[in-house]
């Protein structure tokens, strides 16, 4: 019997690991922060980790905030808090 390997690992084991990881992660979606674009999400929760997509000084409506660096930084922090 021939076992297909990927990087030295049995491909069945890798598929099982990928399936488990897909089950354990939850997508974050909120209207209180800018929408994610393209294939991205606002964030992902998995186990005890939170991964947040790149945030810039967009308002929740998707418009770039005009203002000082402090105001823009405050908007980024509000986006992070909302996620």
C-alpha positions, 0 to 999 in steps of 0.5 A, spaced: 500 500 500 502 506 498 501 512 502 501 519 499 505 524 503 506 531 504 512 534 507 513 527 510 506 527 513 501 522 511 496 526 507 490 523 511 493 526 517 494 533 514 486 533 511 484 531 518 488 537 522 485 542 516 478 539 518 479 540 525 482 547 524 476 549 520 471 547 525 475 550 531 475 557 528 469 562 528 469 568 523 467 575 527 462 580 523 460 586 526 457 592 523 460 597 528 467 596 524 469 597 517 467 591 512 472 586 510 474 587 503 475 581 498 477 574 501 478 577 508 474 577 514 474 582 520 477 577 524 477 570 526 477 567 533 480 560 534 481 557 541 484 563 545 487 567 540 484 573 536 486 574 529 484 581 526 484 584 519 488 590 518 485 596 520 486 603 518 482 609 519 476 607 516 469 609 519 464 603 520 461 606 513 467 605 510 469 612 509 476 615 510 476 619 516 479 626 515 483 629 521 489 629 525 494 623 526 491 622 533 483 622 531 485 617 525 489 613 531 483 613 535 478 611 529 483 605 528 482 603 536 475 604 535 475 599 530 479 594 534 475 595 540 468 594 535 471 587 533 
